[in-house]
Amino acid sequence: MALTLSEMAVEVLTTAEGRAKAAISRRHAATWFAARAAGQAPDIGRAEPPLRPARPEKPDLLAPRDVPRRRTGSPEGRAALLHALAHIELNAVDLHWDIIARFAAHPMPPGFYDDWVKAADEEAKHFTLLSDVLEEMGSFYGAMAAHAGMWRAAEDTADDFLGRLAVVPMVLEARGLDVTPGMIAVFQRARDQGEKTGALEALEVIYAEEVGHVAYGSKWFNWLCGRDGADPKDVFHALVRRYFHGQLKPPFNEEKRAEAGLPPDFYWPLTEDDVADRG
């Protein structure tokens, strides 16, 4: 019997090893889109996702303050940067499948599932690209300690569909749009100095595709608010203040955020200066 989309999601979430998780994510995405093209998409169904996804034995997961910081002027430091990014991308694979399974009881148009399956597929591609580059550099995913708090936003919003959309794509992934150009510049300098890896190409793919993931969050957040007759900006501010630990910090990539459907009046009022003014 064919798996429902929610069952596909849970299979990804309960797979521990990184490359295997990415491969299953890509396989299920291909199945979904092939069926959609044939007019026979799998049922969304119901399946119980784990509160936390399965993880490999390595990397060791540490509190953010305990993760060693390395300067990107050395190959070792650049490998550490890519390892941290690979960890983020692996968590993103799970986040995008989790939103499908966890909130399957909320009736949504087919396009919602198309968007998040595509996002999960692309995150799996990103993780695989970064794993390949790490191995080119003589390392691998799991060779270094990683951030233990990546899943906190998912746990905090496990019962709040709008909260999940607000915090994960519209805050956390939007932050990626702000910082990725700086990472691209790091590896462009390394390339100019003779370092030969696929890092620059991988980052350029990630940067281009992450805009879409933020846009999916913005699109469906606004759609749900519109359906309920709520002001999206006010709801977004309230949810981020409830669930996001800390303040949003400039500088912001306003061009790419706008491209993804995030206008400045959504995020500037949530900056540290605004919080200080309110305090």
C-alpha positions as CSV (number, residue, x, y, z in Angstrom):
1,M,0.0,0.0,0.0
2,A,1.3,3.4,-0.9
3,L,2.4,5.7,1.9
4,T,0.4,8.8,2.7
5,L,2.3,12.1,2.6
6,S,2.3,12.2,6.4
7,E,3.7,8.7,6.6
8,M,6.5,9.8,4.2
9,A,7.2,12.7,6.5
10,V,7.5,10.5,9.5
11,E,9.8,8.1,7.7
12,V,12.2,11.0,7.1
13,L,11.9,12.3,10.7
14,T,12.7,8.9,12.1
15,T,15.7,8.3,9.9
16,A,18.9,9.1,11.9
17,E,21.9,9.1,9.5
18,G,22.2,12.4,7.6
19,R,22.8,11.2,4.0
20,A,20.1,8.5,4.4
21,K,17.6,11.1,5.7
22,A,18.4,13.4,2.7
23,A,18.1,10.5,0.3
24,I,14.7,9.5,1.7
25,S,13.6,13.1,1.6
26,R,14.5,13.4,-2.1
27,R,12.9,10.0,-3.0
28,H,9.6,10.9,-1.3
29,A,9.6,14.3,-2.9
30,A,10.1,12.7,-6.4
31,T,7.2,10.3,-5.6
32,W,4.9,13.2,-4.6
33,F,5.6,15.3,-7.6
34,A,5.4,12.4,-10.1
35,A,2.0,11.5,-8.6
36,R,0.9,15.2,-8.7
37,A,1.9,15.3,-12.4
38,A,-0.2,12.2,-13.1
39,G,-3.2,13.6,-11.2
40,Q,-2.8,10.9,-8.5
41,A,-1.2,12.6,-5.5
42,P,-0.9,10.5,-2.3
43,D,-3.4,11.2,0.5
44,I,-2.1,13.6,3.1
45,G,-3.3,11.2,5.8
46,R,-2.4,11.2,9.4
47,A,0.8,10.0,11.1
48,E,2.3,10.9,14.5
49,P,5.6,12.7,14.1
50,P,8.2,12.4,16.9
51,L,8.6,15.4,19.2
52,R,12.3,15.3,18.1
53,P,13.6,13.8,14.9
54,A,16.1,11.0,14.9
55,R,19.8,12.2,14.8
56,P,23.1,10.4,14.1
57,E,25.5,9.6,16.9
58,K,27.7,12.4,15.7
59,P,28.0,15.4,15.8
60,D,28.1,16.0,19.5
61,L,25.4,18.6,20.2
62,L,26.4,21.4,22.6
63,A,24.9,24.5,24.0
64,P,25.5,27.4,21.6
65,R,28.0,29.1,23.9
66,D,30.1,25.8,24.1
67,V,30.4,25.3,20.3
68,P,34.0,26.3,19.4
69,R,34.3,29.3,17.1
70,R,36.9,29.3,14.4
71,R,38.1,32.1,12.2
72,T,37.2,31.7,8.5
73,G,40.7,32.8,7.4
74,S,41.9,29.2,7.6
75,P,40.7,26.1,5.8
76,E,39.8,24.6,9.2
77,G,37.7,27.6,10.0
78,R,36.0,27.5,6.7
79,A,35.3,23.8,7.1
80,A,33.8,24.6,10.5
81,L,31.5,27.2,8.9
82,L,30.3,24.7,6.3
83,H,29.8,22.1,9.0
84,A,27.6,24.5,11.0
85,L,25.6,25.2,7.8
86,A,25.2,21.5,7.0
87,H,23.8,21.0,10.5
88,I,21.3,23.8,9.8
89,E,20.3,22.3,6.5
90,L,19.8,18.8,8.0
91,N,17.5,20.3,10.6
92,A,15.6,22.2,7.9
93,V,14.9,18.9,6.1
94,D,13.1,17.7,9.3
95,L,11.4,21.0,9.9
96,H,9.8,21.0,6.4
97,W,8.6,17.4,6.7
98,D,7.5,18.0,10.3
99,I,5.1,20.9,9.3
100,I,3.4,18.5,6.9
101,A,2.8,15.7,9.4
102,R,2.3,17.7,12.6
103,F,-0.4,20.0,11.1
104,A,-2.0,17.6,8.8
105,A,-5.3,18.1,10.6
106,H,-5.5,21.6,9.3
107,P,-7.1,21.5,5.8
108,M,-4.8,23.3,3.3
109,P,-4.8,23.6,-0.5
110,P,-2.6,21.2,-2.4
111,G,-0.2,24.0,-3.2
112,F,0.8,24.1,0.5
113,Y,2.1,20.6,0.3
114,D,3.7,21.2,-3.0
115,D,5.7,24.1,-1.5
116,W,6.9,22.3,1.6
117,V,7.7,19.0,-0.2
118,K,9.8,21.1,-2.6
119,A,11.5,22.9,0.3
120,A,12.3,19.6,2.0
121,D,13.7,18.3,-1.3
122,E,15.9,21.3,-1.7
123,E,17.1,21.2,1.9
124,A,18.1,17.6,1.4
125,K,20.0,18.6,-1.7
126,H,21.7,21.4,0.2
127,F,22.8,19.0,3.0
128,T,24.2,16.6,0.4
129,L,26.1,19.4,-1.4
130,L,27.7,20.6,1.8
131,S,28.5,17.0,2.9
132,D,30.3,16.5,-0.4
133,V,32.3,19.7,0.0
134,L,33.3,18.8,3.6
135,E,34.6,15.5,2.3
136,E,36.5,17.4,-0.4
137,M,38.1,19.4,2.4
138,G,39.1,16.2,4.3
139,S,36.3,16.4,6.8
140,F,32.7,15.2,7.1
141,Y,29.4,16.0,8.7
142,G,29.7,14.8,12.3
143,A,33.4,15.6,12.6
144,M,32.8,18.7,14.8
145,A,30.4,19.7,17.5
146,A,27.2,21.4,16.5
147,H,24.4,23.6,17.9
148,A,22.0,21.7,20.2
149,G,19.2,24.2,20.1
150,M,18.2,23.9,16.4
151,W,14.9,22.1,17.2
152,R,13.8,24.4,19.9
153,A,11.6,26.5,17.6
154,A,9.8,23.3,16.4
155,E,9.1,22.2,20.0
156,D,7.9,25.6,21.0
157,T,5.5,25.8,18.1
158,A,4.4,22.2,18.1
159,D,0.8,23.2,18.8
160,D,0.7,26.4,16.8
161,F,0.5,26.3,13.1
162,L,0.8,30.0,12.5
163,G,3.5,30.2,15.1
164,R,5.6,27.6,13.2
165,L,5.2,29.5,9.9
166,A,6.2,32.8,11.6
167,V,9.2,31.6,13.5
168,V,10.8,29.0,11.1
169,P,10.6,30.3,7.6
170,M,9.9,34.0,8.3
171,V,12.5,34.5,11.1
172,L,15.1,31.7,11.1
173,E,15.3,31.1,7.3
174,A,15.0,34.8,6.6
175,R,18.1,35.2,8.8
176,G,19.9,33.0,6.3
177,L,19.2,35.5,3.6
178,D,21.0,38.1,5.7
179,V,24.1,36.1,6.4
180,T,24.7,34.0,3.3
181,P,26.2,36.8,1.2
182,G,28.9,37.2,3.8
183,M,29.6,33.4,3.6
184,I,29.8,33.5,-0.2
185,A,32.3,36.4,0.1
186,V,34.5,34.2,2.4
187,F,34.6,31.4,-0.1
188,Q,35.1,33.7,-3.0
189,R,38.2,35.1,-1.3
190,A,39.4,31.5,-0.7
191,R,38.8,30.7,-4.3
192,D,40.8,33.8,-5.4
193,Q,43.6,32.5,-3.2
194,G,43.7,29.2,-4.9
195,E,41.4,27.0,-2.7
196,K,39.6,24.5,-5.0
197,T,36.4,23.2,-3.5
198,G,32.7,23.2,-4.5
199,A,31.8,25.4,-1.6
200,L,31.2,28.6,-3.6
201,E,28.8,26.8,-6.0
202,A,27.0,25.1,-3.1
203,L,26.4,28.3,-1.3
204,E,25.2,30.1,-4.4
205,V,22.6,27.3,-4.9
206,I,21.5,27.5,-1.3
207,Y,21.2,31.3,-1.4
208,A,19.0,31.2,-4.5
209,E,16.7,28.5,-3.2
210,E,16.3,29.7,0.3
211,V,14.5,32.8,-0.9
212,G,11.7,30.5,-2.0
213,H,11.5,28.8,1.4
214,V,11.0,32.2,3.1
215,A,8.5,33.0,0.4
216,Y,6.5,29.9,1.1
217,G,6.3,30.8,4.8
218,S,5.2,34.3,4.0
219,K,2.6,33.2,1.4
220,W,0.9,30.7,3.6
221,F,1.1,32.8,6.8
222,N,-0.6,35.6,4.9
223,W,-3.2,33.2,3.4
224,L,-4.1,31.8,6.8
225,C,-4.4,35.3,8.3
226,G,-6.5,36.4,5.3
227,R,-8.8,33.4,5.7
228,D,-9.3,34.3,9.4
229,G,-9.7,38.1,8.8
230,A,-6.6,38.9,10.8
231,D,-3.9,41.5,10.2
232,P,-0.8,39.5,9.2
233,K,1.7,42.1,10.5
234,D,0.1,42.3,13.9
235,V,-0.2,38.5,14.2
236,F,3.4,38.0,13.1
237,H,4.7,40.5,15.7
238,A,2.7,38.8,18.5
239,L,3.8,35.3,17.5
240,V,7.5,36.2,17.2
241,R,7.5,37.9,20.5
242,R,5.8,34.8,22.0
243,Y,8.0,32.1,20.5
244,F,11.3,33.6,19.3
245,H,14.0,33.7,22.0
246,G,15.9,37.0,21.5
247,Q,15.5,39.9,19.1
248,L,15.9,40.2,15.4
249,K,19.2,41.8,14.7
250,P,20.1,44.0,11.7
251,P,21.7,44.3,9.1
252,F,18.9,42.8,7.1
253,N,19.0,41.8,3.4
254,E,16.0,44.0,2.6
255,E,16.1,43.2,-1.1
256,K,15.9,39.4,-0.7
257,R,13.5,39.7,2.2
258,A,11.2,41.8,-0.1
259,E,11.6,39.2,-2.9
260,A,10.4,36.6,-0.4
261,G,7.3,38.7,0.6
262,L,8.7,40.1,3.9
263,P,8.3,43.9,4.0
264,P,10.4,46.0,6.5
265,D,7.5,46.8,8.7
266,F,7.3,43.1,9.6
267,Y,10.8,42.7,11.0
268,W,12.2,46.2,11.9
269,P,9.7,46.6,14.9
270,L,11.2,43.3,16.3
271,T,14.7,44.5,16.5
272,E,16.7,45.0,19.7
273,D,16.2,48.8,19.6
274,D,12.5,48.3,19.5
275,V,12.5,45.9,22.4
276,A,14.6,48.3,24.4
277,D,12.1,51.1,23.6
278,R,9.3,48.9,24.8
279,G,11.2,47.9,27.9
